[in-house]
């Protein structure tokens, strides 16, 4: 979730009373629990959004502004895409897995989206695409639906999930840095909280 403090017309920060610290990544079983629920409910748009959020590892502000042309060419969803990040103004590349491509193709066809349109248009007339706040509410609904406490999860959960899984499987920190689009390795270390995780893992494996 974007942790910058913004206020509504009453001057009250949107995140007043909310926990805005580092959010947990989803575990593999939790990813599939949400995915299956969306499939069974025939939530085509949300399934495409969920799958792409996991694969892309993009910040919410970049994800909601994706256009059809960013991930599709000649009516075919790409296996890899590249996006310019708003925060760093640096490009980041990401993979689009088969199940994500299928869900995106289904959504684009159902919504009859043109290449120049936003991939996830808003139902609010004054907005061309869903906002980061709308996205945050959608993520909250996803995690709540499988019994998780929404205070510990947010849009950064979606960004961190696959990156965390990749690191845990490979321990390749440099690869994760590139995938997240971080300019400094130290940023990736802090973002994943891996020093603490690794220390605890080593401690658990050591009997005294």
C-alpha positions as CSV (number, residue, x, y, z in Angstrom):
1,X,0.0,0.0,0.0
2,X,1.2,3.5,-0.7
3,X,2.2,4.8,2.7
4,X,2.2,8.5,1.8
5,X,-0.2,10.3,4.0
6,X,-3.1,12.0,2.1
7,X,-6.2,13.5,3.6
8,X,-9.8,13.6,2.6
9,X,-12.0,16.8,2.4
10,X,-12.3,16.7,6.2
11,X,-8.6,16.8,6.7
12,X,-8.5,13.2,8.1
13,X,-5.6,11.0,6.8
14,X,-6.9,8.0,4.8
15,X,-4.7,5.7,7.0
16,X,-5.8,7.1,10.4
17,X,-6.2,4.1,12.7
18,X,-4.7,1.7,10.3
19,X,-1.5,-0.3,10.6
20,X,0.8,0.9,7.8
21,X,4.0,-0.9,8.5
22,X,5.6,-3.6,6.4
23,X,3.0,-6.0,5.1
24,X,3.2,-9.8,5.1
25,X,3.6,-11.6,1.7
26,X,1.1,-14.4,0.9
27,X,2.1,-18.0,1.3
28,X,1.7,-20.4,-1.7
29,X,-1.4,-22.0,-0.2
30,X,-2.9,-18.6,0.4
31,X,-2.3,-17.5,-3.2
32,X,-4.2,-20.6,-4.4
33,X,-7.0,-20.1,-1.9
34,X,-7.7,-16.6,-3.2
35,X,-7.2,-17.7,-6.8
36,X,-9.7,-20.6,-6.6
37,X,-12.2,-18.4,-4.8
38,X,-12.1,-15.9,-7.7
39,X,-12.3,-18.6,-10.3
40,X,-15.3,-20.2,-8.6
41,X,-17.0,-16.8,-8.3
42,X,-16.3,-16.1,-12.0
43,X,-14.6,-12.8,-11.0
44,X,-12.8,-12.4,-14.3
45,X,-11.5,-8.9,-13.8
46,X,-10.3,-9.5,-10.2
47,X,-8.7,-12.8,-11.2
48,X,-6.7,-11.1,-13.9
49,X,-5.8,-8.3,-11.5
50,X,-4.7,-10.8,-8.8
51,X,-2.6,-12.9,-11.1
52,X,-0.9,-9.9,-12.7
53,X,-0.2,-8.3,-9.3
54,X,1.6,-11.5,-8.2
55,X,3.6,-11.9,-11.4
56,X,4.5,-8.2,-12.0
57,X,5.6,-7.4,-8.5
58,X,4.7,-3.8,-9.3
59,X,3.8,-1.0,-6.9
60,X,0.1,-0.4,-6.8
61,X,0.5,3.0,-8.5
62,X,2.2,1.3,-11.5
63,X,-0.2,-1.6,-11.6
64,X,-3.4,0.4,-11.8
65,X,-2.0,2.5,-14.6
66,X,-1.1,-0.4,-16.9
67,X,-2.7,-0.2,-20.4
68,X,-3.6,-3.1,-22.6
69,X,-0.7,-2.3,-24.9
70,X,1.7,-2.7,-22.0
71,X,1.0,-6.4,-21.7
72,X,-0.5,-7.3,-25.1
73,X,0.5,-7.0,-28.8
74,X,-1.6,-8.0,-31.8
75,X,-4.3,-9.5,-29.5
76,X,-1.7,-11.7,-27.8
77,X,-0.7,-11.3,-24.1
78,X,3.1,-11.1,-23.9
79,X,5.2,-13.6,-21.9
80,X,7.3,-10.7,-20.7
81,X,6.5,-7.0,-20.3
82,X,8.5,-3.9,-19.4
83,X,7.1,-0.9,-17.5
84,X,8.6,2.5,-16.5
85,X,8.2,2.9,-12.7
86,X,6.8,6.1,-11.5
87,X,8.8,6.2,-8.3
88,X,12.2,5.6,-9.7
89,X,11.7,6.5,-13.4
90,X,13.5,3.4,-14.2
91,X,12.2,0.5,-16.3
92,X,11.4,-2.9,-14.8
93,X,10.8,-6.1,-16.6
94,X,8.5,-8.9,-15.4
95,X,7.3,-12.3,-16.6
96,X,3.7,-13.1,-17.3
97,X,3.0,-16.8,-16.6
98,X,0.6,-18.9,-18.6
99,X,-2.3,-18.8,-16.1
100,X,-1.9,-15.0,-15.9
101,X,-1.9,-14.7,-19.6
102,X,-5.0,-16.8,-19.8
103,X,-6.9,-14.7,-17.2
104,X,-5.8,-11.5,-18.8
105,X,-6.9,-12.7,-22.3
106,X,-10.3,-13.6,-20.8
107,X,-10.7,-10.2,-19.1
108,X,-9.6,-8.2,-22.2
109,X,-12.0,-10.2,-24.4
110,X,-14.9,-9.9,-21.9
111,X,-14.4,-6.2,-21.4
112,X,-13.7,-5.6,-25.1
113,X,-10.7,-3.4,-24.2
114,X,-8.7,-1.7,-26.9
115,X,-4.9,-1.5,-26.8
116,X,-5.0,2.2,-25.8
117,X,-7.3,1.7,-22.9
118,X,-6.4,1.1,-19.3
119,X,-6.3,-2.6,-18.4
120,X,-8.3,-2.1,-15.2
121,X,-10.8,0.7,-15.9
122,X,-12.7,2.3,-13.0
123,X,-16.5,2.2,-12.7
124,X,-16.3,5.8,-11.4
125,X,-16.8,8.0,-14.4
126,X,-14.3,10.7,-13.3
127,X,-11.5,8.1,-13.2
128,X,-10.1,6.3,-16.2
129,X,-8.6,3.4,-14.1
130,X,-9.0,2.0,-10.7
131,X,-7.3,4.1,-8.0
132,X,-4.7,2.8,-5.6
133,X,-7.3,3.2,-2.8
134,X,-9.8,1.0,-4.8
135,X,-7.0,-1.5,-5.3
136,X,-6.2,-1.5,-1.6
137,X,-9.9,-2.2,-0.8
138,X,-9.9,-5.1,-3.3
139,X,-6.7,-6.6,-1.7
140,X,-8.4,-6.3,1.7
141,X,-11.4,-8.2,0.4
142,X,-9.2,-10.9,-1.0
143,X,-7.2,-11.6,2.2
144,X,-10.4,-11.3,4.4
145,X,-12.1,-13.9,2.2
146,X,-9.6,-16.6,3.2
147,X,-9.6,-15.7,6.9
148,X,-6.5,-13.5,7.1
149,X,-6.3,-10.3,9.3
150,X,-6.4,-7.5,6.8
151,X,-4.4,-5.2,9.1
152,X,-1.3,-7.3,8.3
153,X,-1.7,-7.2,4.5
154,X,-2.0,-4.6,1.8
155,X,-1.0,-3.8,-1.8
156,X,2.6,-4.2,-0.9
157,X,1.7,-7.8,0.0
158,X,1.1,-8.4,-3.7
159,X,4.4,-6.8,-4.6
160,X,6.4,-8.8,-2.0
161,X,4.8,-12.2,-2.5
162,X,6.5,-13.6,-5.5
163,X,9.8,-11.8,-4.7
164,X,9.8,-13.4,-1.3
165,X,9.1,-16.9,-2.7
166,X,11.8,-16.5,-5.3
167,X,14.4,-15.4,-2.6
168,X,13.4,-18.3,-0.3
169,X,13.9,-20.8,-3.1
170,X,17.1,-19.4,-4.6
171,X,18.7,-17.1,-2.1
172,X,19.6,-15.0,-5.1
173,X,19.2,-11.5,-3.7
174,X,20.6,-9.7,-6.9
175,X,17.9,-11.4,-9.0
176,X,15.2,-10.2,-6.6
177,X,16.6,-6.7,-6.7
178,X,16.3,-6.6,-10.5
179,X,12.8,-8.0,-10.4
180,X,11.6,-5.4,-7.9
181,X,13.4,-2.6,-9.7
182,X,15.3,-1.5,-6.7
183,X,18.4,0.7,-7.3
184,X,20.2,-0.5,-4.2
185,X,20.7,-4.0,-2.8
186,X,20.2,-2.6,0.7
187,X,16.6,-1.6,-0.3
188,X,15.8,-5.1,-1.3
189,X,17.2,-6.5,2.0
190,X,15.1,-4.1,4.0
191,X,12.0,-4.6,1.8
192,X,12.0,-8.4,2.2
193,X,13.2,-8.4,5.8
194,X,15.4,-11.3,4.8
195,X,18.2,-10.7,7.4
196,X,15.7,-11.4,10.2
197,X,14.1,-14.3,8.4
198,X,17.5,-15.9,7.7
199,X,18.7,-15.4,11.2
200,X,15.6,-17.1,12.6
201,X,15.8,-19.9,10.2
202,X,19.4,-20.6,11.2
203,X,18.5,-20.4,14.9
204,X,15.7,-22.9,14.4
205,X,18.1,-25.3,12.8
206,X,20.6,-25.0,15.7
207,X,20.2,-27.1,18.7
208,X,22.0,-26.2,22.0
